[in-house]
């Protein structure tokens, strides 16, 4: 990744009111082409397959040729189409087909008509369903992120799917689909309302939307707009500050994929398969393992293509992560929604100096991340400069200029460098290689947990996001006068814990985190970041 040179800081612009027609507290419908995007494309594909398979029959019916010219073999007496032709039921069959098609179209249309949403000052509410009605609400103060996905086919029509991630299991609220420009504007307005900014009515210039529509009217204007959307970067340059954009290096992306565990497994399978065939001459195993090899190879290719155009940027309403080549995705994480951060380095990445950053969040997006996993990996691969830049974006109150040397000691250092408290010498029984790195530090805004000498990692838990802290001591730890501490946050790929500490150090960590987290939570205002 590359970080653009820093520019002088400009004074922050005052928060504006919600500005789209959607955020007016009234009920609105989705994109008119939503039925096509949801089920129409699959329906058209089925019709195409039927037409291809019935090509000969259709030619025989409409051209008037004999069946023997098009169909060879088979029992025509049992053929349904032959029966329809023989009994002169072609018109009836066409009417039945048209009726079924009309019912399907009417069902799609009715489903679109009853699927509505509204945005109020407090909630996002969605109503849907024909026979089984569903009403879902998401409180604005519990929003954990807003994801905008643009699958390739809807993207050609200028449509996008907006998903509001809310704390809780299966609590997300999807809006599929909206016009691309409406999705971007609606995200901005929802974040403004969630941040504490108050609604101030309709736009001051009501002629602006009409002028924008006029500029894009006509077939030429529409095609030009679609082409601009396909070529445009996923990040909104009007919102993201150019000096804070971090982008993915394609060469580093490919290199990290080749040095991943999946690639090693694929290569090992190929080598073992080649040796087995060379010794036995049997090709049956190749046929048996071929689907698995194709699956692993496809995963690696998908990981690369999805991570292309990967970028991270700061916005007034949080961090925005965007990626994708044909189908694109971008997600905005509001301030205070990152519960823990883990910086890790796989062994094979150490010679190149590459690192990865993952986070814990209070919600789960239905959209997969760049590597095909849940969107918890914020930095798939980057060097130390990228790590510094991303930490400043994710945790600006933690990764300050004064605290950065301490964080770097957590990433690269060992022993008591930077003020870390490490495991005592007797912990060598449990930490053969990592004892001198295994340690912690409680700072003014976060607790840092450092571990690993071969697979190095640093876990950062903001004090405002800690939910509880626990000290554990099993029989072996008790015999060695050691203890382990768990700092509890929301569930996720990161488990903030540190073991093999001196018993007194473990109790001191417990007391410090418990006391500091209460004070930090009382002073926390990140959930209403624009209210001031």
C-alpha positions, 0 to 999 in steps of 0.5 A: 500500500502507499500513503499519499503525502500528508497535507496541512490539516484544514479546519473541520467543516461543520456537520450538515443536516440530512439532505436526501429525500429518503431521510425525511421520515416518510415511506419510500420504495426501492429501485424499480428494477429491484425485481429484475436484480433479485429474481429476473436475471435467474428467470431470464437465464432459465428461459435461455436454457430452455430455448437452447434445449428446445431449439430443434423443436422450435424450428420444427414448429415455426419453420414447418420442417419435419421432426426427423430433420431436427430430432434423431432417436428417442421415444417421441410418443413420450415427448411432451412437446410432441404431444402438444403439437400432435394434439394441436394444443400449441395455443393453449400451451402458449397461453398457459406459459404466458399466464405463468409468466404474468403471475411471476411478473405480478408477484415480483411487482407486488413484492416490490410495491410492499417492500418499503423503508423509511429513515427517522431521527431514531431508527431505520425501518423496513417493511416487506413480504406479501404473505408473510409480513416482516417489519425490521427496525435498526436504531441509529445509535446502534449502527456499527457500519454501512456497507454499499455493495455493487454487484456487476450486473446491477452496477451496469444499471447504476444500482447498489445494495445498501446494508446497515450493520447493527449490533446483534446477531442477524440484526442487519437491515439490507436495502436492495436495491437503490440507485447508486447515487441515492445509496451514497447520499443515504449512507451520508445522511444516516451517518449524520443522523447517527452521529448526533446531527439534527435534521434541518429540513429539505435541501436549501437548493431544490433546483440542484437535483433537477439540474443533476438529472437534466445533465444525465438525461438521454441515452448518451448521458446515461451511458456516459454516467455508467462508464464513469461509475465503472471506472471511478474508484470505490472511495468517494473522493469528495468525502475521503481526505486525499492525504489520508488514503491508503491503497493496496500495492498489487505486487505485494497483494500477489506476493502475499497470496503466493506465500499464504497457507492456502497456496502452500496446501495447494502446492503440497497437494500437487507435489504429492499427487505428482509423486503418487502418479509417477510411482503408481501410474494411476490417474484415478486419484487425479480425478478424485482430487481435481475438484479440490484443486480447482476450488483452492485455485479459484479461492486464490484467484478470487482473493486477488481479484476482490482485493484489487483497488483496495483502499482505506480512507478517513471520512468525517464519519469514520473509516471507509474501506473499499475494494473490488474490480467488477463487483465492488464493495465499500463499508464505512465504520463510524468512530468508536465501532472498533472494539479491538485491533490485532496486528499480526505477521505470518512467518513467511511474510517476515523476510518481506516485512509484511503485516496484516490488521484484523478488527473485532466489531459488534456486527457481521456484514453479509458481504464477504471481505476482500479475501473471501472471509467476513469483513474483519480484515482491514489491512490484508497485507502492508508494510510497517508504514501502512500499519502506522497509517491504518492505525491512525485511521482506525484508532486516532485517539490511540495511535497518536504521534506520542504513542507511536513509538510505544506501538512500534515496540509492541510490534517489533520490540521485546523485553521491557522496551517501551515500558512493557511488562513481560513474563518472568524467567520461570515462564520459559517453561510455557513460552520457550521462544516468546517469553521476552516478547510476551508482555503488556502495557496499559496506556492512557487510552488502550491496553496493549497485549504483545505476544509471539516470537515466531508469529508476532502479534500485537493486540490493541483494545481501546479502554472505552470498548472493554466489557470486562476483564478476568484473571485465570490461574490453573494448576500449572500456572498456580505451581509456577506462580503465574497467571493469565488475563483475558480482556473481554470485548465483542466476539470476533477473530481476536481473543485479547488475552495474555498468559504466563505473567507473574501473578502480581503482574497479572493482578496489577493488569486486572486492577489497572484495566478495570479502573481505567476502562470505567473512567474511559467509558464515562468520558466516551462520546464517540457514539455521537461524534458530531453532536458537539 
